[in-house]
Amino acid sequence: MMTNIIELTSVTKDFGKGRGIFDVSISIKPGMVYGYLGTNGSGKTTTIRNLMGFLKPQQGTVRIKGKDAWKDRTELKYDIGYVAGQFEFPRLRTGTQFLRYYAKYLGITDFTYMERLIELFKLDTSVNLKRMSKGMKQKTALVAAFMGDQEILILDEPTTGLDPLMREVFLKLVREEKAKGKTIFMSSHIFQEIEEVCDVAAIIHKGRVVDTVDVDKIRNPENKWFGITFNTAWDRADFVDRFRFDTVKIVGGRSCEVTIPAMDLMILLQHLKGYLLCEFQEKHTTLETYFKEAIRKGE
Ligand SMILES: Nc1ncnc2c1ncn2[C@@H]1O[C@H](COP(=O)(O)OP(=O)(O)OP(=O)(O)O)[C@@H](O)[C@H]1O
C-alpha cells in the first residue's frame, strides 16, 4: 500500500473565539495534486503554517515524508518548495539578486530550470523588488518555489495577483510538475483552478474540513446530465412518454432534464432524432456546487 507523503491527523490550532483550525485530518499520496478550498478566514493559511512547521499544533500530528513537520522542520525545508500567502522579500535590490541568493540557499548551481521558469512567467527580474507590481512579486515567489525542483510543493493561494494568462501558465506548470511525480498542496478560493488541476480537494469552513471531493469524478462524471428544450410542449410530452428514461425531470412545458450513464449518450441522441429541438445542453455539476452544499451542511 502506498504510504501518505503528507498526513495531518486531528490537528488543532485554536486562536480563541472560534478562530483557527480544529481536528483537521488530511492524507495525501505521493504524486497527488491536492486542493484546499475555503472562504476568507476559514483556516487555509493556518493549516499551511502547520504543514511548514511554522506553527506547532496544540493537538494532533503533522507528518511529511514520515517526519514530524514541527520537530524536523529544518530538515524538511529542503524537500519542500513553498509559496507563502503573504511574503516579504529580504533586503535585496532586484529580483535577480533575490533569486540568486535563494538559489545559493537551496544549493542550486545549474540555473537552467530557473531561467526556464523566468521565461515561462515572462518575468523581468532586473526590476527593483520594491517597485515590482503585485503580479511580478507573485511570479518571483513562484519561480523561487519551483526552481529547487523539490518533491513537494506547498502553495498558499499561488495565483493571487496573476492575470488570467499567467494563471493559465501557472496551471500548465502544475500539470508538468505533476507529470514529474511531484506532490502539490495548493490552497485557493477559486473553484475553477482547483477543478482544472487537482485530483482531490478538501473544503475547509470555519476551521474544519467539511468535505473531501474526488475532483476527477467532477471532471469525468459517470453520469451525464442534459437540458433539452423541444419545439413544442407536445414534442416534449411525446419524448418523455415514449422513452422512459429513469431520470427524466420535467422542468417546463417544452423542457426536460435527462440524466444518463455517460456511455448511453448515443442512445439518447438516437431517441431525439426526428424532434425539432430549441436547446440541447450538457449540464455540469461543478466544484462550486459541491462547495456551496458542503458549506451549507457545515453551517
Ligand atoms: N496568529 C494568529 N492569532 C490569532 N488569530 C489568528 C492568527 N492567525 C490566524 N488567525 C485567525 O484564524 C482564522 C483563520 O485564518 P487563516 O489565515 O488561516 O485563514 P485563510 O483561510 O488563510 O484566509 P484568507 O483566505 O483570507 O487568507 C482567522 O479568523 C484569522 O483571523
The ligand as an SDF file (V2000), in Angstrom:
LIG
                    3D

 31 33  0  0  0  0  0  0  0  0999 V2000
   -1.6190   34.2530   14.8300 N   0  0  0  0  0  0  0  0  0  0  0  0
   -2.9380   34.3710   14.9300 C   0  0  0  0  0  0  0  0  0  0  0  0
   -3.5070   34.8180   16.0600 N   0  0  0  0  0  0  0  0  0  0  0  0
   -4.8580   34.9370   16.1780 C   0  0  0  0  0  0  0  0  0  0  0  0
   -5.7130   34.6200   15.2000 N   0  0  0  0  0  0  0  0  0  0  0  0
   -5.2110   34.1590   14.0400 C   0  0  0  0  0  0  0  0  0  0  0  0
   -3.7980   34.0270   13.8390 C   0  0  0  0  0  0  0  0  0  0  0  0
   -3.6000   33.5380   12.5830 N   0  0  0  0  0  0  0  0  0  0  0  0
   -4.8300   33.4000   12.0300 C   0  0  0  0  0  0  0  0  0  0  0  0
   -5.7910   33.7650   12.8970 N   0  0  0  0  0  0  0  0  0  0  0  0
   -7.2570   33.7020   12.6650 C   0  0  0  0  0  0  0  0  0  0  0  0
   -7.5690   32.3540   12.3080 O   0  0  0  0  0  0  0  0  0  0  0  0
   -8.5750   32.3240   11.2910 C   0  0  0  0  0  0  0  0  0  0  0  0
   -8.0460   31.5830   10.0800 C   0  0  0  0  0  0  0  0  0  0  0  0
   -7.0510   32.3770    9.4470 O   0  0  0  0  0  0  0  0  0  0  0  0
   -6.2750   31.9170    8.1510 P   0  0  0  0  0  0  0  0  0  0  0  0
   -5.2700   32.9610    7.8340 O   0  0  0  0  0  0  0  0  0  0  0  0
   -5.7890   30.5380    8.3550 O   0  0  0  0  0  0  0  0  0  0  0  0
   -7.4440   31.9090    7.0580 O   0  0  0  0  0  0  0  0  0  0  0  0
   -7.3880   31.7430    5.4610 P   0  0  0  0  0  0  0  0  0  0  0  0
   -8.3600   30.6900    5.1150 O   0  0  0  0  0  0  0  0  0  0  0  0
   -5.9880   31.5480    5.0200 O   0  0  0  0  0  0  0  0  0  0  0  0
   -7.9410   33.1480    4.9940 O   0  0  0  0  0  0  0  0  0  0  0  0
   -7.6820   34.0560    3.6680 P   0  0  0  0  0  0  0  0  0  0  0  0
   -8.3360   33.3460    2.5160 O   0  0  0  0  0  0  0  0  0  0  0  0
   -8.3720   35.3220    3.9940 O   0  0  0  0  0  0  0  0  0  0  0  0
   -6.1950   34.1950    3.5130 O   0  0  0  0  0  0  0  0  0  0  0  0
   -8.9180   33.8010   11.0160 C   0  0  0  0  0  0  0  0  0  0  0  0
  -10.0450   34.1240   11.7870 O   0  0  0  0  0  0  0  0  0  0  0  0
   -7.7010   34.5580   11.4970 C   0  0  0  0  0  0  0  0  0  0  0  0
   -8.0400   35.8500   11.9120 O   0  0  0  0  0  0  0  0  0  0  0  0
  1  2  1  0
  2  3  1  0
  2  7  2  0
  3  4  2  0
  4  5  1  0
  5  6  2  0
  6  7  1  0
  6 10  1  0
  7  8  1  0
  8  9  2  0
  9 10  1  0
 10 11  1  0
 11 12  1  0
 11 30  1  0
 12 13  1  0
 13 14  1  0
 13 28  1  0
 14 15  1  0
 15 16  1  0
 16 17  2  0
 16 18  1  0
 16 19  1  0
 19 20  1  0
 20 21  2  0
 20 22  1  0
 20 23  1  0
 23 24  1  0
 24 25  2  0
 24 26  1  0
 24 27  1  0
 28 29  1  0
 28 30  1  0
 30 31  1  0
M  END
$$$$
